[in-house]
Amino acid sequence: MEPPARVYLSPPDTGDLERDYVLRALESGWVAPVGPDLDGFESDLAALTGWPGVAAVSSGTAALHLALLVSGVGPGDEVLVSTFTFAASANAVVHAGATPAFVDSDRTTWNMDPTLLAQVLDERRRANRLPRAIVVTDLYGQCADYDAIVPMCRDLGVAVVEDAAEAVGSTSAERPAGTLADIGIYSFNGNKIITTSSGGAVLSPDPAVADRVRYLATQARQPVAHYEHTDIGYNYRLSNLLAALGRAQLARLPDLVRAHRAVHDRYREGLGDLVEFMPLDPTQEWNGWLTCIVTPSSDARDAVLAALAAESIEGRPLWKPMHRQPVYADHASYVTGVSDDLFARGICLPSGSRMSEADVDRVASLVRSALPA
């Protein structure tokens, strides 16, 4: 008897529609980083978000890098970054020649703590050391408190970049994730709620900003017959072929969100009496990307992960905070212990949109059996 198939954390969900879009693009001959599907994907994203300035690029990391550059970040600058995030949020700051410093999370959303941020900004204002920008991550698809964060930053002339890499399809007070700060980014990596295999986008209310991003993303080539360059550019443009995949995925986004939310709801039914779940803001519509739990202790977390691995089920600790990463050990950080505790006890559970109720129940049963009585 063959063992059960491996259960992955968040695998791509593609089918006939994606195949048709990609084959049509392939047969059209538009494969390189130019073409009607690339233009169409940007238009589709503009329609989704209500922001007319959209530039599709090769990855979420590339999108963050370019968003920082067009926000005026460069060598010698400092940028405050959510510490509870994936490394790309901080790495993009380094790519821009600047230095990241880290701000901890609050308990109510797991996102950047606005009260702590206010204290940090006030301290830096008095020391005449304000950051050039702030990168705020929408953690596991849930938006941060931009109603608190953006006004305090604008009063000080500090740009706010919304890292909505994980939040495509989420909204806050009916405003789409990615449009809640001065500039936003999406990721369409293979594990995100929609994918272009690899890809991302920069979002701006100003089409001229998106034009600048596209210019930098295509090696900053001047519009002349020969290759003329007056700026340093990057090979960051998304291909038309991958944009075709993205258009098909975007058409299915509401169904994918519903499927992820259904998985989450079933986990809550099966485990809500034993573990904490990521708190959900009732003013938001969360995309359900990953269901995350917090166990009673670090030993319990490790026991659950071991039980899942023994059954070929992928589980993963929550993000290891950036201030705990060896590469950023000497960087400034403002921490309260929240993200350290979440990392020590937290787990991302398999949350794919094709998980059946039986799949979710199997995972929940293994979690339950591995937890201390």
C-alpha positions in Angstrom: 0.0 0.0 0.0 1.4 3.4 -1.0 1.9 6.0 1.7 -0.4 9.1 1.5 0.8 11.8 -0.8 2.9 14.6 0.8 0.8 17.5 2.1 2.5 20.8 1.3 2.1 24.1 3.2 0.7 26.2 0.3 1.1 24.6 -3.1 0.1 26.3 -6.4 -3.5 25.7 -7.4 -3.7 25.7 -11.2 -5.9 24.0 -13.8 -7.6 24.3 -17.2 -7.9 28.1 -17.1 -4.2 28.6 -16.4 -3.3 26.1 -19.1 -5.5 27.9 -21.7 -4.1 31.3 -20.8 -0.4 30.2 -21.0 -0.9 28.2 -24.2 -2.6 31.1 -25.8 0.3 33.4 -24.9 2.9 30.8 -26.0 1.2 30.3 -29.3 1.0 34.1 -29.8 4.8 34.4 -29.7 4.7 36.9 -26.9 7.1 35.2 -24.5 9.6 37.8 -23.5 9.1 40.7 -20.9 6.7 42.5 -23.2 3.3 41.7 -24.7 -0.5 42.0 -24.3 -0.8 39.7 -21.3 1.8 41.7 -19.4 -0.1 44.9 -20.2 -3.4 43.1 -19.4 -2.1 41.7 -16.0 -1.1 45.2 -14.9 -4.6 46.5 -16.0 -6.2 43.7 -14.1 -4.3 44.5 -10.9 -5.2 48.2 -11.3 -8.8 47.2 -11.5 -8.5 45.0 -8.5 -6.8 47.6 -6.3 -8.2 50.9 -7.7 -4.7 52.2 -8.1 -3.8 53.1 -11.7 0.0 52.8 -11.2 0.9 49.1 -11.5 4.2 47.7 -12.7 4.6 43.9 -12.9 8.2 42.6 -12.1 10.1 39.4 -11.7 9.6 38.9 -7.9 8.3 40.4 -4.7 11.9 41.1 -3.7 12.4 43.1 -6.9 9.2 44.9 -6.3 10.3 45.9 -2.8 13.7 47.0 -4.1 12.2 49.2 -6.7 9.5 50.6 -4.4 12.3 51.7 -2.0 14.3 53.3 -4.8 11.3 55.3 -6.2 10.6 56.3 -2.6 14.0 58.0 -2.4 15.8 55.4 -0.4 19.5 55.1 -1.1 23.0 54.7 0.4 23.4 56.2 3.9 19.7 56.0 4.7 18.1 53.9 7.4 14.8 52.1 7.0 12.6 50.7 9.8 11.3 47.2 8.9 8.9 44.8 10.6 11.1 42.3 12.4 8.5 39.5 12.2 8.7 38.8 8.4 10.6 37.0 5.7 14.1 38.0 4.9 13.2 39.7 1.6 11.6 42.6 3.5 15.0 43.5 5.0 17.2 42.3 2.2 15.6 44.7 -0.3 16.7 47.6 2.0 20.2 46.4 1.7 19.8 46.0 -2.1 18.9 49.7 -2.1 22.2 50.6 -0.3 20.4 51.5 2.9 20.5 49.9 6.4 17.5 48.2 8.0 16.5 48.5 11.7 13.8 46.4 13.2 10.5 47.0 15.0 8.6 44.4 16.9 5.0 43.2 16.6 1.9 43.7 18.7 -0.2 40.9 20.1 -3.5 41.9 18.5 -2.5 41.4 14.8 1.1 40.1 15.0 2.0 43.0 12.7 4.3 46.0 13.4 3.3 47.6 16.7 2.1 51.2 16.1 2.6 52.2 19.7 6.2 51.0 19.7 6.8 52.6 16.3 5.5 55.9 17.6 8.0 55.7 20.5 10.9 54.9 18.1 10.0 57.7 15.7 9.8 60.2 18.6 13.1 59.1 19.9 14.7 59.4 16.5 13.1 62.7 15.8 14.6 64.2 19.0 18.0 62.7 18.0 17.6 64.1 14.4 17.9 60.5 13.1 14.6 59.9 11.3 14.5 56.9 8.9 14.0 57.6 5.2 11.2 55.0 5.0 9.4 52.2 6.8 8.6 48.8 5.4 5.5 47.3 7.0 4.7 43.6 6.4 1.1 42.4 6.1 1.8 39.2 8.0 0.3 36.0 6.7 -2.1 38.0 4.7 -3.5 40.2 7.5 -3.0 44.0 7.0 -1.2 46.1 9.6 -2.8 49.1 11.3 -2.1 51.7 8.6 -4.7 54.1 10.0 -2.3 54.5 12.9 1.1 54.1 11.1 0.7 56.2 8.0 -0.4 59.6 9.6 2.5 59.6 12.1 5.0 58.9 9.3 3.5 61.5 7.0 3.8 64.1 9.7 7.5 63.4 9.8 8.1 63.0 6.1 8.8 59.3 6.3 7.7 57.2 3.4 5.7 54.0 4.2 6.1 51.0 1.9 3.4 48.3 2.3 4.8 44.9 2.0 1.6 43.1 0.9 3.5 40.2 -0.5 1.3 37.7 1.4 -1.9 39.7 1.2 -3.2 39.7 -2.3 -7.0 39.6 -2.0 -7.2 40.9 1.5 -8.9 44.2 2.4 -8.9 46.6 5.4 -12.1 48.6 5.8 -12.9 47.6 2.2 -9.6 49.0 0.9 -7.4 46.5 -0.9 -4.1 45.4 0.6 -1.3 47.0 -1.2 -3.0 50.4 -1.3 -2.9 51.3 2.4 0.4 53.2 2.5 2.3 55.5 0.1 3.3 52.6 -2.2 2.7 48.9 -2.1 4.0 45.6 -3.4 2.7 42.1 -4.1 4.4 38.8 -4.5 3.2 36.0 -6.9 5.8 33.4 -5.8 4.8 29.8 -6.1 3.5 29.5 -2.5 1.3 32.6 -2.5 -2.4 32.7 -2.8 -2.1 33.4 -6.5 1.1 32.7 -8.5 2.9 33.6 -11.7 5.5 31.0 -10.8 7.8 33.8 -9.8 6.7 37.4 -9.9 5.6 40.6 -8.1 4.2 44.0 -8.7 4.6 47.6 -7.5 1.4 49.5 -6.8 1.1 53.3 -6.7 -1.7 55.8 -6.9 0.5 57.7 -9.4 0.9 56.2 -12.9 4.2 58.2 -13.3 5.7 56.2 -10.4 4.8 53.0 -12.1 6.4 54.3 -15.3 9.5 55.0 -13.3 9.5 51.5 -11.9 9.1 50.0 -15.4 12.0 52.1 -16.6 14.3 50.9 -13.9 13.1 47.3 -14.3 14.1 47.3 -18.0 17.7 48.2 -17.4 16.9 52.0 -17.4 17.1 52.0 -21.2 16.5 55.4 -22.9 13.9 55.5 -25.7 16.4 55.7 -28.6 17.4 53.3 -31.3 20.7 52.3 -29.7 21.3 51.3 -26.1 21.6 54.5 -24.1 21.7 54.5 -20.2 21.7 57.5 -17.9 20.7 55.5 -14.8 21.6 52.2 -13.3 18.8 49.8 -14.1 17.8 46.2 -13.4 16.6 43.2 -15.3 13.4 42.9 -13.2 10.5 42.9 -15.7 7.9 40.1 -15.6 7.6 38.0 -18.8 4.4 38.0 -20.8 4.2 34.2 -20.5 4.1 34.4 -16.7 1.7 37.4 -16.8 -0.7 35.2 -18.7 -0.6 32.7 -15.8 -1.2 35.5 -13.4 -4.2 36.7 -15.3 -5.8 33.3 -15.0 -5.0 33.1 -11.4 -6.3 36.6 -10.7 -9.6 35.6 -12.3 -9.9 32.8 -9.8 -8.8 34.9 -6.8 -12.3 35.1 -5.1 -12.6 31.3 -5.2 -9.1 30.8 -3.9 -9.7 33.1 -1.0 -12.9 31.3 -0.1 -11.1 27.9 -0.2 -8.3 29.1 2.0 -10.7 30.6 4.5 -12.7 27.4 4.6 -9.5 25.5 5.5 -8.8 28.0 8.3 -12.4 27.8 9.6 -12.2 24.0 9.8 -8.9 24.1 11.7 -10.5 26.4 14.2 -13.4 24.0 14.7 -10.9 21.1 15.3 -8.3 22.9 17.4 -9.8 26.1 18.8 -9.9 24.6 22.3 -6.2 23.7 22.3 -4.2 26.4 20.6 -4.2 30.1 19.8 -4.9 31.2 16.2 -3.6 34.4 14.6 -6.0 37.0 15.8 -8.2 38.3 13.0 -9.2 42.0 12.8 -13.0 42.2 12.3 -12.6 45.3 10.1 -10.6 43.3 7.6 -11.4 40.6 5.0 -8.4 38.3 5.3 -7.3 36.2 2.3 -6.7 33.1 4.5 -3.3 32.5 3.0 -1.8 30.5 5.8 -3.4 29.2 9.0 -1.1 29.9 11.9 -1.3 28.6 15.4 0.5 29.1 18.7 1.1 26.1 20.9 1.5 26.1 24.7 5.4 25.9 24.6 8.4 25.6 22.3 8.6 21.9 23.2 4.9 21.5 22.1 5.7 23.3 18.9 8.6 20.9 18.1 6.5 17.9 19.0 3.8 18.9 16.6 6.3 19.6 13.8 7.8 16.2 14.3 4.4 14.5 14.3 3.5 16.2 11.0 6.9 15.4 9.4 6.6 11.7 10.3 3.4 11.6 8.2 4.9 13.5 5.3 3.0 16.7 6.1 4.8 20.1 5.8 4.5 22.3 8.8 6.8 25.2 9.5 7.7 27.5 12.5 6.4 31.1 12.2 9.0 33.6 10.9 12.2 33.8 12.8 12.5 37.5 13.6 15.0 39.5 11.6 16.7 40.7 14.8 17.5 37.1 15.5 19.0 36.4 12.1 22.8 36.1 12.2 23.1 38.4 9.1 21.4 41.2 11.0 22.7 40.6 14.5 24.5 43.9 14.6 21.5 46.0 13.4 19.4 48.3 15.6 16.2 46.7 16.9 13.3 47.7 19.0 11.8 44.6 20.5 9.2 43.7 23.2 9.5 40.0 23.0 6.3 39.4 21.1 7.8 38.1 17.9 10.4 36.0 19.8 7.5 34.3 21.6 5.5 33.8 18.5 8.5 32.2 16.8 9.2 30.0 19.8 5.7 28.6 19.9 4.1 29.1 16.5 3.4 26.9 13.5 2.2 27.4 10.0 -0.2 24.6 9.1 -0.8 23.3 5.6 -3.4 25.7 4.1 -3.6 24.9 0.4 -6.8 25.7 -1.4 -7.2 22.1 -2.6 -7.2 20.6 0.8 -10.2 18.5 1.5 -12.1 18.4 4.8 -10.5 15.0 5.3 -7.0 16.5 4.8 -7.7 19.2 7.3 -9.1 16.8 9.8 -6.1 14.5 9.4 -3.7 17.4 10.1 -5.8 18.6 13.0 -5.9 15.1 14.5 -2.1 14.8 14.4 -1.7 18.3 16.0 -4.1 17.3 18.7 -2.4 14.0 19.4 1.1 15.6 19.6 0.1 18.3 22.1 0.5 17.7 25.8 -2.5 16.5 27.7 
